Amino acid sequence: MDLAIIEALKNSIEKGKKSVLCTVIDEQGSTPRSVGAKMLVWEDGSIVGTIGGGILEHHVIQEALKMIRDGKSTALYSEEFMATEASDPKAACGGKAIIFLELIGKKKELIIFGAGHVGKAVARLGSFLNYAVTVWDERKEFANQENIPWARTIACPLDEAFEKHLTFHDLTHIVVVTRGHSLDTEVVQMLDGKKTAYVGVIGSKRKVAVMKENLSKMGTSQELIDSIFAPIGLPIKAETPEEIAVSIMAEIIAVDNGANVRALRQPLEV
């Protein structure tokens, strides 16, 4: 691999800068670059390395930028080009190339506050769905690798978790399912001013209304209060922790994909 790309990848990972590594994984006929050629695309559209230039490279850069915007972790891009169709000699090779694109740096992250039955089920499903999962609980007997092997676990006081162990960005999804509503409220208050993609809190409509009222009295920003998904999860009449986890992750996926979440959250008709 080109040394410049290696250094750029190191920079992307260490500093959490989003980029997409594009690799030619298959070629048929005459193509601009051979299998193994790589290019790194930064969030601003600049690149390190090349997969041959021309129309193909331009299209791959656009696909990479779309991945960064959508937070999609991987993608395959395939393009055929004919000499009779292209004015650019690098694209006029008359072949087909398949490019594998992988998001580097920031990854969709799921931070779960509460390592009880629901938190554990959400962690397992979130890991399966390729989120980077972290589970916090102040109780070490719950938040540990033996109990939740699919996630990074943190067992410490809440303020210490925020100060030393947690980071937040525009791909961070928050699920609040702690042992009690007073602790839920404390968690949400500490999220004020943090950058997140989603904040969901478990609880009945009445308890959620009380929590929001208390948050308002505590000086929590109205922007955060209005952004909370609560009661958390899509209304699929979920009962077991596993069913509740499905409803929560379905809602998070809907938010990530730009679906009409307001319509999806309407109660099911009996």
N, C-alpha and C positions, 0 to 999 in steps of 0.2 A: 504494500500500500504506500502511496506517495507520502513522504514525510510531512508535507504541508497539511495534508488531510488528517494525518494522525495528530498533529499539534492542534488543529482546529477542533477535532473531536474531543480532545482532552479539555480544551477551553470550554466547549459547549457543556460537557458533563460537570466540570468543576464549578462553573459559574451559573449553571442552570439556564443557560441561554438556549432558546429553542432553535433547532436546525433539523434538516432532513438529509440523511445519507442516501444517495441514489446510486445503485449498483446495477450494471448490465449483467443479467443472469442468463440470457439466452439470445442467440442471434441466428438469423436465417438469411442466406444470400449475402449480399454485400451491404455492410453497415458501417457507420462512421467510426465506431470503436468496438473492440473485441470484448468478449465475456470477461468480467472482472474489473472493467473500467469504472471508476468511482468519481462522484461529484458531491460536494456538501453544499447545501443551499441554506443561507441564513434567512432570518425573519424579514430582513429588509430587501431580499431578492438578490443580494450579492452571492457569489459562489467561490468555492475553492476547488480546483481540479476541473475536469471536463469529461463529458461522455461523448464528445465529438462536435459540439457546436451545432449551429443550424437550427432547422425547424424542430427536430426531435428534442434537442436540449432546451429550447424555449418552452415547448409543451411540458416537459418534465419539471422545469422550474415552476411553472404555473400550478402544476399538480402538487408539488411540494409545498408551495405557499398556501394552497387550499387545505392541505393536511395540517399545517401549523394553525390555521384559523379554526379548523374544526376539532383539533385535538386528537385526530385519528392516529393510531400508533403505527400501523403498517399499511401498505397498499402495493398493488401491482399495476404497472402501466405498460401497455402494449401499443405499438404503432407500426404500421406498414407505410412505406413510402416508395413511390414509383418515379423513375427518372422523368417520365413525361409530365408529372404533376408538380415538380419542384423547380424553382428558379435558383435555389441555393445549392451549389455543387456538393456540399457536405450532406445534404438531405436527399440528394438525387442518386442514391446508390442502388435503389431497386431491391430493398430487403425488408426485414422485419426485426425489431428489437423488443425485448421484454426487460423492463427495469423494475427492480425491487426498491421501494422507498420505505425508510424506517425513521420515525421521529426520534430525535436525540435531544437530550437535555430534559426539559420539563415533561413529565408524564402525568396522565390523569391520576390524581391522588384521592384516596378515600380515607378520611380521618373519622374514626368512630369513637365517640365519648360514651363509654359504658360497655363493659365486657360480660354482661349477663347473657341470657339465652338469645335475645334478639340481636345484640351486638355481635355475638359469636357467629350467628347465622348470616348476618350481613357481611361480616369479614370473609367468610368462606365463599359466598357468592361473588363478592366484589373481586376477590383474588382470581376466581375462575373467569371473570369478565375482563381480566388483565388490568385492573386498577392496582396501583401501589397502595397497599392497605396498612394503616397504623391504627392500633386500638389502645385507647387510654382508659385506665381505671385506677382509682387510688388504692384498690384492694389487690395486693400481690397474688392472692390465691385465685384471682380471676384473670388478671392481665399477665399472663406468662406464656412462654412458647409451648409448653406442654399442653396447655388448655386450648390455645389458639395458634397452631403451627403455620397457618396460612398468612400471618401478618407480623409486622413489627409490633411488639407490645411495649407499653410504657406504664409502669406502676410507680406513681409518686404523687405528691400534692398537685392540685390543678395549676396553681400559679407557677410552680416549678416546670410543669410540662410546657406551658406557654413561653416561659423565659428561656428554657434550655433545650427543649427537645422537638418543638413543633415549628414548622415554617408554613407559610400560606402564600398561594399565588392564584392566578386566574384559572387554574385547572384543579383546584382543591375543592373537594366535595365534603361537606360536614354532615354527619349523622349523629344526632344527640339522643341517646337512649340510656341515660344514667339510671341510678337506683331510685331517684326521686326528683320531683319537679323543682324543688329549691335548688338542687345541684344543676338541673337542666338550665334554669334561669341564670345561674352563675356562669355556666359555660357560654351561653349566648351573649351575655354582657361582655365577656372577655373577647368575643369575636368582633366587637365593634371596632371599625377601622381596618380590619383585616381584609385582604383581597380573597374572595372565594367565588366558586362557580355555582355553589348550591349550599343552602343551609336548611336542614329538615329536623323537626323536633317531634318526638312521640308524645301522645297524650290525647285526651278527649277534647272536643270543641270547647267545653266549659273551662277545663284546666288550661288550655292554650290561651283562651281569652284572658284569664287571670294572669297568666305569665306575661302576656304582652302588655297588660295594664301595669304590672309591676316593673317591667323593663322601661316603660315610658317614665314612670315615677323616678327610676334610678338614673335617668338622663341618657339612656341608650338612644342612639340616632333613630329617627323615624324611618330612614332609608333601610336600615338593617331589619327593623321590626316588620316593615312591609314586605321584605324579601323572603321572610321565613315561610317554608312549606310546612304547614301544621294544620291538622294532624298529618304526620308524615306518611308518604306512600299513596299510591293510587287506590281508589275505593273498590277493591276486588273481593270484599268480605273476607279478608285474610284472618285466620285465627291462630295457627301455630307459628312459632318463631320463624320457621322456614318460609311459610306463606307470607308473613309480614316482610321478610327479607326480599322476597320476589317483588312485592308491591313497592318497596323502597327503591330497589335497584331499577325497576321499570320506570319509576318517576325520574330518577337521575338520568337514565338513558334518554328519556323523552326530552328533558331539559338540554342535555348535551347535543341532541340532534335537531333542536329547534322545533319540536312538535308543539301542537296546541295543548299545552299542559292544562290550561284552564278548562277546556272541554273534557279532557281526560279525567279531571278531578271531580266531575259531576257525579253524584251518587248513581249507582246502578239501579235501573228500574226493575222492580220485582214483578 
